[in-house]
Amino acid sequence: FYNNCKKFTNGVDELFMRTKPKPAFINQEKVQKEVKAVLTESATLTCEVAQDTTEVKWYKDGKLLVSSRKFKIETLGKTRRLVVGQLEKKDAGEYICEAAGQKMTFKLEVKGEQCPGDVEQEWCGDQGQQAFPDP
C-alpha cells in the first residue's frame, strides 16, 4: 500500500513514498461497542490490538483514565480491557480505546436506579421499584 510522489528538482529525480499506517486494531467487527450494564456491577470494554507490544490509552468523555480502584486496565496478549467497577449512573458515557493514533469508541449504558436511602438494596429497577437479587 504505497502512494508514490515524484518530484523533479534541479535535474534530480526524487521519489517519495508514503505508506498507509498499519491498523492498530484487529477484529473490530467482533467487538461489542455498545455495552449495557447494571448499577453497582462492573462492565468490561475490550479491544484487540495488532501487536502484543502495542500500548493503549483509555478515555472517558475525553478524559484520560489511569488504573485505579474504579478503573482497572488489563493487558493479556493482544487483548486490552477496561473494567469499570461498582457502576454508578455517572459512569455511563463514551469511552475510547486509543492505540497508535487510532481510536475505537464504546458507549456504556448503566441500567437501574438508586434506591432511596432507607432501602437496604443496592439498586432499584428502572421504574424505581425495589429489585431483589436472586437467592
N, C-alpha and C positions, 0 to 999 in steps of 0.2 A: 504494500500500500504506500506507494511513493507518489509525491506530487513534485514534478521537476520544473525548475525555473532556469532559463538560460539567460545569461547576461553577457553582452559583448562590450568590453571597455578597453580602450587604447590597444586594439589589436589582439587582446587576450580574451579567450572564451572562459567564462566561469560558469560552473554548473552548481546550482544549489539544490539540495534535496531536503524536502520536508517530509517527515514521517507523521502519520496519524498516531496519536497516543494509543498505547495498548489499553484495552479495557481493564479497569481496576477491579471490577466486579464480575462474577460469573453466576450463572443460574438465576439471573434476576427475575425471570418469568415464573420461577417456582416460589419466590419469596412472598410471604403474606405481608402486604403493605398496609392493610387496614386491620388493626388489632383491636378487639373488644375484650375488656377485662372487667372483673368485679371489684368494687370498692373493698379495700383492706387486703386484697390478694396481691399477687405480683403479675407482671406482664413481661414477656421476653420478646425483644426485637432482634432479628437475625439477618446478617448479610454475609455473603461468601465472597472472598477476595481471590484474585487470580494467583497470587503468590503467597506462600506461607509467611514470608517476612514483611508483607505489607502492613503498615500501621494505619489505623483508622482513628478518626475523631468523631465523637457523638455530640450532637447539639439538640437542645430542646428550645423550640421557638427562637432559634438563632443564637442561643447562649451555649457556650462550650460547657460540656459536662465532664466532671472528673469522678473517678471511682470513689464511692463513699458508702455509708450505710444504706442510703436511699437508692443510689445508682451503682450497680455492680457491672463493671466492664470486663468481659471474658474473651479469651483467645483460645481456640482449640483447632490446631491445624490451619485450614483456610477459613474457618468459621469465626465470625466476630459477633458477639452478643452483647446486648444491653439489657440487663434485668432491672426493672423498676419495681422496688419492693414497697409493701404497705401502701397500696394505691390510695390516693386521695383525689377528689374532683379536680384539684389544680394540676394534677399530673397529665390530664388529657391535653392533647395538642399535637403539634407537628414535631417529629424527631427526624434528624438527618444523620446518616452514616456517611462520612466523607473519607475518601481514600484517593491519593494522588490527584487531587483537584477535581475528582468526580464525586457525585452525590447520589445517594438513594434516599428517598423521602418516605417516611412512615407516618400514619395517622393513628394515634391512640385514643380510644374512646373508653371512658370509665363509667360503668353502669352501676346503679344503686344509689341510694340516698342516705345521708347521715341520719341516724336515729336521734330523737330528742334526747337531751342529756340524762333524763331519768330512766331511759331504757337501757338494759344491760347488753342487748345485742350489739354487735359491731356495725351492722348496717341494716338498712330497711330496703324494701322493694322500691321499684321505680314510682309507685303511686303513694309512697310514704307508709305502706303497710309493713308491719314487722315481719322480717324473714328469719326463719329459724334454720340453723344448719342441720344437715341430716345427722341422725343419731349414729 
